[in-house]
C-alpha cells in the first residue's frame, strides 16, 4: 500500500476540535484499560547554553479493541525561539503503522497534530474537572496553543469572556483582535498575568516560561487550571502555592512523576507529597477517583502531551483521508 503524506492543511481539515476531544477520551480510556501503551518520551537536549532546544521521539501502540490496532512514532524538534523566525516551536512528523503487520501507513505533520490534540486534551480535562458554569477564560500566552485552547474550551464550556497576556503586549493585542473576530467573543489583551487571571474560572498556562507565571494567591476559588507549557523537570509555569492548593491531576501518572516541573519542584521542596497527584485521565474517565468535590475547589490538569494522543489523532486523520481522497501517495 502506498505511504500517505498528510500536510498541515490536511490535518487541520480532517481533525476538527470536537472530534479530537472524543478521540482523546477514547484513547485515554484504552490506555487505562491496558489496550494501549507507551514508554516515556526520549529527549535529546542539543548543545548550547542555556539548554533550550531539543529533539524528542515518542512511540506508542494500540492493541485493542479488534480493528483498532496501530503503532505510531512522533519525532519532533522543540525550538522555543522559533516564534521570532515565524515558525512553530514544535516541528516534525507523526509516523503511523499498521498494528498487525507493522506496515508504514502515513506521515503526518506533527506541528498541527500536536497543536490540536494538546488543546483537545485540555478540553477533555476541563469537561471532567471545571464547574459547569465556568465561562471566564484567562490565557497566559498568545501563541498557537493559546489560539487552539480558546477554540477547544469553547467546545466544552460556555465561554463568554476571554483575557490574554503576552510578554509582548502588542502581540497580545493582535491575538485579541484576531480571535475576537474568529469566535465572536470579546477577547481583551491585558498587561500582567495577575490582572489576566483575577476572577477567572478557567485558566490556561500556554507559555514557554521556565519560571512561574501563575501564582496561587491569584487563583479564584472554584477555578480550573490547564497547565500546558512546562514539560520538563526543571521548568514550571505554576508556583508552589498554586500546586499546593489544588486538586491535582495529570494526563499520565508516570509522566507527571518523571517530567512535570510544576509538580516535581514542589515535591523536591517538601511542600507536597507524591500522593498530592490524585490521579490521571484514566482514573477520572473510569471513575476510579473523584475530580471536583465542591464548587470552591481549585483543580489543576498537568498536561505533558503523551504519545497515545498522537496515535489516536493520526488514526483518525488517516481514516478520514482515505475516505476523502486526501493526501499525497508516496511509493516505497
DAPEWO-V412511 format. One record per run of one state. SS is the DSSP state (H for helix, E for strand, L for the rest). FROM is the first residue (numbers start at 1). LEN is the number of residues. Records with the same first field share a line. If there is no record, write none. Layout:
BEGIN
SS = FROM-LEN  FROM-LEN
END
This chain:
BEGIN
L = 1-2  7-1  15-2  33-3  38-4  46-8  63-7  79-1  86-4  99-5  130-6  141-3  157-4  166-3  184-3  191-2  198-4  206-8  215-1  219-5  228-10  239-1  245-2  251-2  260-1  270-4  286-13  303-4  325-3  331-2
E = 3-4  36-2  42-4  54-9  70-9  90-9  104-6  136-5  161-5  187-4  202-4  214-1  224-4  238-1  247-4  277-4  299-4  328-3
H = 8-7  17-16  80-6  110-20  144-13  169-15  193-5  216-3  240-5  253-7  261-9  274-3  281-5  307-18
END
